[in-house]
Amino acid sequence: MTDGSPAGTIVAGPKPYSPGLEGVVAAETALSLVDGERGVLLYRGYRIGDLVDHGTYPAVANLLWTGDWDAGHHLPTALVPEAVLVALRGLPTTAKPMDALRTAISVWGATQTLEWPPTAEQARALTAFSPSALAAFARLRRGEDPIEPDLGLDLVPGFLYQLNGERADPATARVLDAYFIVGAEHGLNASTFAARVITSTRSDIASAVTGAIGAMKGPLHGGAPAEVVEQLHQVGSPEHAEQWVRETLDRGERLMGFGHRVYRAYDPRAAALRRVAESMEHKPDWLELAIAVEDVALRVLAERHPERALKTNVEYYAAPVLMGVGLTPDLFAATFALARNAGWTAHVLEQSAANRLIRPDARYIGPSERDLPE
Ligand SMILES: CC(C)(COP(=O)(O)OP(=O)(O)OC[C@H]1O[C@@H](n2cnc3c(N)ncnc32)[C@H](O)[C@@H]1OP(=O)(O)O)[C@@H](O)C(=O)NCCC(=O)NCCS
């Protein structure tokens, strides 16, 4: 049944029904503001570009958890408990890295005493151990031993060290750190909402993040930087960019990494990533190619869709950055989850601080009251 309510809103008796909860305000948050019209993303009021230019992922995570800005905040990766390593060793080598990470966090939760209410210390511990767990799984599945954390390194270079067995050069670590910063938080998306729902039952932080990873794993959530990689493969080299872009659009296909449901302006996360990537002295080939293709794509999309602003989104630069630092595409989604740990756990803290059980109503559409058949 519909009435004069906004499109998509169905009124069941006195209560509005919005499929997908679209347009429903279900939480108050001081963590981030996403302004799609102006192309602005703020974490606790600070512009994402400034955070990328002047901060690190640990500083940004700490800002989200505590509200305090400490540019020098240090957060190394943490040891993986033996029970988690046993679980990771038990997985098939073909397991998806997202499944391995979700399993690792669930097992980690079983090894901890995670009292209610959740604390910034719990958030820090979960965020610090997760990269070690993902790196351990990536090594185990190729028959290599996990590497213990180097406590002198911050979280992102520490993750690369545990993944590759050698310290990354600072420019490479910096560009991945920028990716972690732009991926840290983005409002009440599906996985963050899942984390808040679980927290609202007074469950623990590991359960909330385990559930959030389950939500993020769905193909409708994270988008597809792996598809951007596939398209860049097809382009091959910058000289082919113009022809490839025109032919792809002529076939009615979409250019991956362009357009956004919320952002009409250039995605501020893509802008920040591009800036850091461009400042690298030795850009990996992937970045060189992506930058060349983007310029052509923006020009041709503007020509073909003068009525609609189709600009670069964050997935576009995520792809060459992740490839450039040596990650295989099947690790992209789980690496995004590592970055989002800061936001998920910050929402867990925020939800628990002013908790109300999240329990919406459902509109009953089954048969009316009746007798069982004789
Ligand atoms: C992200 C996305 C789903 C947003 O979609 P949306 O806001 O619903 O936009 P629409 O699907 O209504 O598209 C509007 C018009 O722009 C075109 N368009 C949108 N994104 C496009 C793209 N990436 N390449 C080419 N054309 C595109 C559509 O074909 C459509 O044109 P038409 O009106 O002539 O049919 C869409 O831009 C897209 O598919 N992008 C590519 C995938 C991607 O990068 N995903 C990651 C997002 S973070």
The ligand as an SDF file (V2000), in Angstrom:
LIG
                    3D

 48 50  0  0  0  0  0  0  0  0999 V2000
   28.4150    3.3170   -8.6300 C   0  0  0  0  0  0  0  0  0  0  0  0
   27.1840    3.2540   -9.5100 C   0  0  0  0  0  0  0  0  0  0  0  0
   26.4800    1.9010   -9.2770 C   0  0  0  0  0  0  0  0  0  0  0  0
   26.2280    4.3960   -9.1330 C   0  0  0  0  0  0  0  0  0  0  0  0
   25.1380    4.2710   -9.8980 O   0  0  0  0  0  0  0  0  0  0  0  0
   23.8810    5.2620   -9.9380 P   0  0  0  0  0  0  0  0  0  0  0  0
   24.1100    6.4580   -9.1020 O   0  0  0  0  0  0  0  0  0  0  0  0
   22.6990    4.4560   -9.6130 O   0  0  0  0  0  0  0  0  0  0  0  0
   23.8930    5.7300  -11.4420 O   0  0  0  0  0  0  0  0  0  0  0  0
   23.0280    5.0940  -12.5860 P   0  0  0  0  0  0  0  0  0  0  0  0
   23.2110    3.6160  -12.5980 O   0  0  0  0  0  0  0  0  0  0  0  0
   21.6250    5.6060  -12.4180 O   0  0  0  0  0  0  0  0  0  0  0  0
   23.6820    5.7320  -13.8960 O   0  0  0  0  0  0  0  0  0  0  0  0
   23.3140    6.9750  -14.4470 C   0  0  0  0  0  0  0  0  0  0  0  0
   23.8310    7.1080  -15.8710 C   0  0  0  0  0  0  0  0  0  0  0  0
   25.2680    7.2000  -15.8280 O   0  0  0  0  0  0  0  0  0  0  0  0
   25.8610    6.0860  -16.5240 C   0  0  0  0  0  0  0  0  0  0  0  0
   26.9680    5.5990  -15.7070 N   0  0  0  0  0  0  0  0  0  0  0  0
   27.0180    5.5150  -14.3680 C   0  0  0  0  0  0  0  0  0  0  0  0
   28.1980    5.0190  -13.9840 N   0  0  0  0  0  0  0  0  0  0  0  0
   28.8970    4.7890  -15.1020 C   0  0  0  0  0  0  0  0  0  0  0  0
   30.1820    4.2750  -15.3380 C   0  0  0  0  0  0  0  0  0  0  0  0
   30.9700    3.8980  -14.3460 N   0  0  0  0  0  0  0  0  0  0  0  0
   30.5890    4.1420  -16.6240 N   0  0  0  0  0  0  0  0  0  0  0  0
   29.8130    4.5070  -17.6390 C   0  0  0  0  0  0  0  0  0  0  0  0
   28.5690    5.0150  -17.4710 N   0  0  0  0  0  0  0  0  0  0  0  0
   28.1280    5.1550  -16.2150 C   0  0  0  0  0  0  0  0  0  0  0  0
   24.7660    5.0360  -16.6090 C   0  0  0  0  0  0  0  0  0  0  0  0
   24.9630    4.1940  -17.7200 O   0  0  0  0  0  0  0  0  0  0  0  0
   23.5390    5.8750  -16.7290 C   0  0  0  0  0  0  0  0  0  0  0  0
   23.4380    6.3160  -18.0680 O   0  0  0  0  0  0  0  0  0  0  0  0
   22.0290    6.2670  -18.8490 P   0  0  0  0  0  0  0  0  0  0  0  0
   21.1420    7.1920  -18.0500 O   0  0  0  0  0  0  0  0  0  0  0  0
   22.3670    6.7570  -20.2080 O   0  0  0  0  0  0  0  0  0  0  0  0
   21.5830    4.8380  -18.7780 O   0  0  0  0  0  0  0  0  0  0  0  0
   27.5680    3.3900  -10.9930 C   0  0  0  0  0  0  0  0  0  0  0  0
   28.1360    4.6570  -11.2250 O   0  0  0  0  0  0  0  0  0  0  0  0
   28.4940    2.2760  -11.4740 C   0  0  0  0  0  0  0  0  0  0  0  0
   28.0080    1.2030  -11.8680 O   0  0  0  0  0  0  0  0  0  0  0  0
   29.8450    2.5050  -11.4580 N   0  0  0  0  0  0  0  0  0  0  0  0
   30.7860    1.5000  -11.8700 C   0  0  0  0  0  0  0  0  0  0  0  0
   31.0680    0.5050  -10.7330 C   0  0  0  0  0  0  0  0  0  0  0  0
   31.8650    1.1060   -9.6110 C   0  0  0  0  0  0  0  0  0  0  0  0
   32.8160    1.8430   -9.7940 O   0  0  0  0  0  0  0  0  0  0  0  0
   31.4820    0.7590   -8.3640 N   0  0  0  0  0  0  0  0  0  0  0  0
   32.1380    1.2050   -7.1590 C   0  0  0  0  0  0  0  0  0  0  0  0
   31.3470    2.2920   -6.4740 C   0  0  0  0  0  0  0  0  0  0  0  0
   32.1740    2.9140   -5.0330 S   0  0  0  0  0  0  0  0  0  0  0  0
  1  2  1  0
  2  3  1  0
  2  4  1  0
  2 36  1  0
  4  5  1  0
  5  6  1  0
  6  7  2  0
  6  8  1  0
  6  9  1  0
  9 10  1  0
 10 11  2  0
 10 12  1  0
 10 13  1  0
 13 14  1  0
 14 15  1  0
 15 16  1  0
 15 30  1  0
 16 17  1  0
 17 18  1  0
 17 28  1  0
 18 19  1  0
 18 27  1  0
 19 20  2  0
 20 21  1  0
 21 22  1  0
 21 27  2  0
 22 23  1  0
 22 24  2  0
 24 25  1  0
 25 26  2  0
 26 27  1  0
 28 29  1  0
 28 30  1  0
 30 31  1  0
 31 32  1  0
 32 33  2  0
 32 34  1  0
 32 35  1  0
 36 37  1  0
 36 38  1  0
 38 39  2  0
 38 40  1  0
 40 41  1  0
 41 42  1  0
 42 43  1  0
 43 44  2  0
 43 45  1  0
 45 46  1  0
 46 47  1  0
 47 48  1  0
M  END
$$$$
